[in-house]
Amino acid sequence: MHEIAARAGVGKATVSLALRDDPRLRAETRRRIQRLAAKMGYRTNATVANLMAQLRASRNPKYHANLGLLNTNADPDALASHFTSRQWIDGCRARAKLLGYGLDEFWLHEPGMNPAALASMLESRNIRGLVISPLQDRGTLPDRCDAIWNQFAGVVVGLRPAWPPLDFSSNDQFSTAFLAVQRLWQRGYRRIGLVLGAGMDALVDRRFSAGFWAGHEAVGGNERVPVFPFQPDGEAAFGAWWSMHRPDAILTPHEEVKPWIDALGIDVPGDVGLAHLDRHEDLPEWSGMNQNHARVGSVAIDLLVGKLHRNESGLPDCPAASFVQSTWVDGTTTQALAGMDAMPSLAAAIA
């Protein structure tokens, strides 16, 4: 770094800031020093870099710059209207603040908003990285936005994007369903049914249904209950499914199932156990899987800040995924059934 500083005609501290792409330096200064360092064969010393990261983490965080939060939903209030997205964004904000970054929110469908206008707004605020909200419309964003993804660093929070192919953080829906089957099995349930809408399963690349059946195989379950394809107007069909298959536990991400069961006069948990695949504080009585959405948000920020530290922008050659595991929460909708053996260990079940 001393040699680079001498060649560039700047101080060593300026070189340090430039090699970390610190926005306190002008962009042209950072690029000039970075090009010179690459030409001179500079390589980061991993041991020293790790030590400096620990030293910086032990201090109170100082403001570095802002990151952008891009709401891609057609509804400008979508991120605040649902528990899951609120938790994602809360996790993003908390982690960004801890690392010394602000988080400015933008709405992709703001009147007059176009890629050029958005890029100009981001540059004027010295924003080089974007956290992008989940893509609900078949997992895609309009082609007119491609210039944005090529110009800035981006990470999608919550769901895998089909396009643009960006790095993303998400709950591990496969292991969520897999572990839920195990927890129900441990409590003595053997005829476990899944109530799941096809659209929701498709949105997560069918990881819910795949994890459910894999979990069933892992515990050695031989009483298969067909999946009920949830639809909001499907109460009558659900009643017929129940009468035909009589599951002793139901696993679902749809809270509408509980009033359907109540209307049939079925006691929960006396007649059937009920577990939610996305159990959260708005469903305090439910047993089920807490998807740890705030952690998903914080992981998205870690991915994005890491890209900025490595001077990465544009679409990656091979998108990376970071999955966050769920945790089981006991509620009043399940019980331990008497006279049932505990589930064997997973290793024994697989063997």
Buried (B, 14 or more C-beta within 10 A) or exposed (E): BEEBBEBBEBEEEBBBBBBBBBBEBEEEBBBBBBEBBEEEEBEEEEEEEEEEEEEEEEEEEEEBBBBBBBBBBEEBEBBEEEEBBBBBBBBBBBBBBEBBBBBBBBBBEEEEEEBEEBBEBBEEBEBBBBBBBBBBEEBEBEEEBBBBBEBBBBBBBBBBBEBBBBBBBBBBBBBBBBBBBBBBBBBBBBBBBBBBBEEBBEBBBBBBBBBBBBBBBBBEBEEEBEBBBBBEEBBEEBBEBBEEBEBBBBBBBBBBBBEBBEEBEBEBBEEBBBBBBBBBEEBEEBBBBBBBBBBBBBBBBBBBBBBBBEBBBBBBEEBEEBBBEBEBBBBEBBBEBEEBEEBBEBEEBEE
